[in-house]
Amino acid sequence: MALTGCWPAGSLCWPQAWPSPGSDGQATAATIMASMKLAMLAPIAWRTPPEHYGPWESIASLLTEGLVARGVDVTLFATLDSVTAAVLDGVCPHGYAEDAQLDGRVWEALHVSHALARSGEFDLVHNHLDWLPLAFGEHARAPMVTTIHGFSGAGIIPAYTHSSSAFVAISDSDRYAGLDYAATIHHGIDLKMFPYRAARGDYLVSFGRIHPDKGTADAIEIARRAGRRLVICGIVQDERYFADAVEPHIDGDQVMFLGSVGPRRRADVLGDAAVLLHPIYFDEPFGLSVVEAMACGTPVVAYRRGSMAEVVDQGVTGYLAHDIGSSVEAVHAALRLDRSVVHARAVARFGVDRMVEDYLRTYEALLKSASTSPSGV
């Protein structure tokens, strides 16, 4: 039961297979959602869900499983070793980021081509794969909605501005002024994977890819000045930065490096920490590790960049700073925060159920706009 025709200018073509609108010109939202078939287009750098790193794949997985649990007919286009309750389809055997024999450019193109070839079978295609599906959006036979997980650079913007996809931002701070958005939907997490820890350890934690953007070297200096041990977790994305600014400080005592840790160990490392340090040097679109730490009860000290002012509740779940010195002061203040309140606020704001419901309302609004269009176009 696929939608046919156009998406541009906020208008959808009437799906011929759906019931005709009644005398008031409207079909009920319940009818639309009950009959919807959704294609979820996940990235393929990693498996969905990822075994250790892969934030975009993680969100695609959480959303897919939440929709299936609510009875939505979802086909997940992902790596063929992905694990899902949805119908799984794809062409890439496993994540190209973990196999040097797989050229990511080639396999992403094959992946997108395969999904779009089947797009006529669906009412919506939900794209989590950045700009590439947008560039070939004219070949899609169903409307597309794209969650923008972040812009890697200005060079990809034309793929967005020339696209007829609807867009979802993951934070208000990450909205691009030249685009129209259907919604801003903050990420949600599986709260069962990040249980509350009332007792904290004595160490600070830096969690994320090792790259100048993430400020790992700043985290080391903040911990030193605060008189606390530091545990560093994440994939090494910038080898030179790691070798020059991070590795010389790793001694297995005051500074420990655990590498990339999987979901189960992730909760232990974040939950047992006294404070999560997030001294970023870029405008973070969201920051999953920040929310995961707070769900465990661990407060956050972050630089005031990007989405941090939306995600961290100042003086409640953590503090926002602007440099190393102010971060040290913020660490001492964060240690006095009530971990049960940090946890409760994260549960209220960032549970996966809230995210799934937000997306369902967005799908409903987009589909309803088609059914209530007076001319059907």
N, C-alpha and C positions, 0 to 999 in steps of 0.2 A: 504494500500500500504506500507507494512513494509519492511524495509531492512532485509536481511537474512544473517546469517553467522557471519563472524569475524570482529573484530575491532582492534585487537592488531597490534602493530608495525606500526601505522599510516595508516593502510590499511583497507578498508571496502569492503565487498562483494557487487557485483552488484545487485541492487534491480530488481528482475525479472519483477515487475509490471510497472517499469518506461520505458520510450521510450529508445530504443537501441541507443548507440552513433552513430553519423553520420560518414561520411568518415574521419573527422579529429579526431575521437575518443572521441568527447566531446558532452555532452548534455548541453544545455544552463542552466545557473543558474536560469533563470526565470521559466523554466519548472520544475526544481527540487523543488524550493520554493513553486510554485503554487500547487504542488501535495503533499506537506509534511503534515504529521499528527504527531503532537507532544504531548507526555505525559509529563505534568508538575507535578513532584513529590514534593509536599510541605511538610514541617514539620507539625506535628499535636500537638505540645505543646499548640498552640493557634489557634484560627480561622484565616482563610485567607480571607481578610486582618484582622490583629489583631484589637481589639477594643481599646487597650491601649498599651501593650507591646508585642513585637514579631518581631524583626528586620528581621529574615530570612523569616518569613511568609509575612512580608511587601514587601520584594523584589520579592518573588515569585508571589505575587499578582500584583504588578506594571508591571512586565514583562509579565505575562499572559494577563492582560487587554490590554497592548500595542500591543502584538502580535495579539490578536483577532481583535483589531481595524484595523490592517493591513491585515486582511483577512486570517490569519493562522488558521488552524483547530487545536484547542488546547483542550485537556481534562485535567482538573485540578484534581489531586488526593490530597484531603485535608480533613479536618473535614467536616462532613455533614451539619454543620450550616454555612459553608463558603459562601461568596457572590461573584459571578463572572459572566461575560458574556460568559465564556467558558462553555463547558460541565463539570459538576461537578460529580465526583465519589469518593467513599471512603467507609470506614467502621466505623470510629471513630465518635461518635455522636457530640462531641465538644472537645475543647482542654483539654488534660489531666492535664495540669498545673493548671487549674482552677477547678478541680474536684478530690478530694482526693480518690474517689472510683475507679478511673481509674488508672491502673498501666501503666505508660508510656512505660516500656519495652515491655509489652505484646501488647499494642495497636500499637506501632511502628512496631513490627514484623508482626502483622496482616495487617497493612497498606501497608507495603512493599510487603508482600506476595500477597496481592490483586492486587496491581499495576503491579507487575512483571508477574502475571498470565495473564494479558491482554496485556503485552508488545508486543506481536506479531501483534497487530493491528496498531502499530505505526512505524514511520520511525526513530524517536529518542525518548529517554526517558531523560528528563532533571531533574537531581537529585539535590535537595536542602536540602536533609535530612542527610547530613554528611556521616558517614562510613557504616551504616547498609546496605543500598542497594548495596554498593560495595562488601560486604562480600557474598552477594547472587547474584552477577552479572552474574555468570555462568548460572543462571536460567532465565536470561533475554533473550527474543527472538528478541530484537532490540538493537542497539548500545546505549550506555549511555554517556551523557556528564554531568559532575558534577561541579557545582559551589562550591568551597571550601570557606565556610564562616568563616573559622578559624579552627585551630587544638586545640582541648581541652587538648591534651597531647601527649607525644611521644608514649604512648601505642596503639594509634589508627593508627599509621603510616603503619603497615603491611597491613591493609585493603586497603590502597591506593597503596602501592608499588606492591601488588599482583593483582591489578585490571586492567582490560583492558579498563576502562572508559577513555574518554578524560577529561581533567581538565581545568577549568577556575579559575584563581586567581582573587581576588577582589582588590588586590594591589600588586605591585612588591615586596614590603617588606615582604609579607606573602607567597611568593613562597618557597616551600621546595626543597632543592637542588637535592633530589633523584627522583623527578618527572618531566615528560615532560608536558608542558602546551600548550593548543591550543591558549590561549590568556590571557591577563590581562584585565579585564573589571571593571572599577570603578562603584560603585553603582550610580543609578540616583534616583531622588526624583520627586514627583509630585509638580511642582513649584506653581501650583494654590493653594495648601494647605499651602504654606509658603510665603505669599505676603510680599512685601517690606515695611518696616517701617522706614520712614525717621527720625522720632523723637525717641530717645531712653529714657528709664527710667534710674533711678539712681542705680539700683541693678545689681549684678552679678548673674549668674545662673550656677549651676552644674546639668547636665542632664545625667542620666544613672543609671544603677543598683547600689544599695548601697553595695559596696564590696571594699576590700582593693585594688584590681586591678584598680579601677576607681578613687582612691585617693580622696574620698569625704572629709576625714579629712583634707587633704592638702588644698582643696578648701575653707574650713572654715577658715583656718589660713591665706590663701592668701587674702581672703576678709577682714578679721580683720585688717591685716597690711595695706591693701590698703584703709581702712576707708570706705568700702562699705558694704551695706546689701547684704546678699546672699540668694537666693531662690534655694532649693534643690528639684529635681524631680527624681523619679525612684522607681522601686520595691526594697524592702529590700531582697537582696539575701544572705547576711551574717548577721544573727540576732545578733550575739555577737559583731561584728564590729559596727553595728548600735548602740547597747546599750552602748558600751564602748567609742566609738570615735566620734559618731555623735549626738545621742540623747541628751546628757548633754548640748550641745551648742544650741539646738533649743529653742528659746524664743518667737517665733511668731513676732519678731520685727527685730533684726539684722540678725537672722538666721531663715528662715521659711522652713518647710518641707511640700510639697504638695502631696507626694506619687507619684504613677504612674498616669500620665495624658494622656488622649486620644488625637487623632490627632488634633481635633479642638482647644482644650485648649493649646496643644503643641505649635502651631504657636503663640498664644498670649504670652505665657511665654517666648519663645525664642526671639520673635520679639521685645518685650518691654524691654529686657535686654540691659544693656550697653555693657557687654562682657560675652561670654561663657567661663567658666573655664573647662579645660579638663586635669587635672594633673595625667595622667595615670601611673600605675606601671607595666604595661605589654605591650607587643608589639601589639597594637591595629591593627586588620586586616584592618579596614576601619574607622568606626566612623560616623554613620548616623547623630547623633545629631549635629556634627560639621558642616556638609554640610547644614543641615536644618537651623541652626542658621545663617550661612553665606547667605543663600538664603533670609532670612528676612532682611539682612543688618547688622547683629550683628557680630562683629569680634570675633576671638577666641584666647585664650591663652592656649597653650597645652604643655605638656612635649614632648620633641623630642624622641618619642618612636614609633616603628612600622610604620604605614602608614602616620603619621602626616606630615612628610616632603613632601609627595606626595599630601596630601589633602589641607594643609594650605600653601598659598603663602606668604612667609615671607615678612612682611612690607606692604602687600597689603590687605590680608584678615585676618591677625592676626600675632601672633608672637609665636615662639617656644622657650621654656625655659627648664631648667634642674633641677630646685629646687624651693622651696617656694620664696626665695629672688629674684631670677631672674624673677619669675612670677609676683611678685609685680611690679617690674620695667616695665615688659611687659604690665601689665594692664594699667598703666598710658600712655604708648605709644599707645596702642590699642584704647584708648578713643579718640585719635586724628585722627584716620583713617576715611576716607570718606566712610560712610555707603553705598552710592550709588555705589561706586566702588566695595565694598565687595559683594554687591548684584549682580552686573553685572558679576563679575568673577564667582560667583557660578552658575549663569544662563548659562554662556557659557560652563562650565565644567561638571555640574552635573544634567542636566535636564533628565527626564525619557526617552524622545525621543532619546537622544544620547545613553542611555544604551540599549534600545530596538534595535536600528540600529546596535550597536556593536554586540549584540547577533545574530541578523539576519545574519550579515557578517560571524560570526563564524560558525553558522549552515551551511551556504552556502558553506564555505570552507571545512567543514567536509564531507558534502554530495557530493561536487564536487570531492573530493579526491577519492570517491568511483567510480564515473562515469568515471573518467579519468584513472583509474588503467588499465594498458594494458591487464592484465590477468583476471581482474574482481575480484581479490582476493588480 
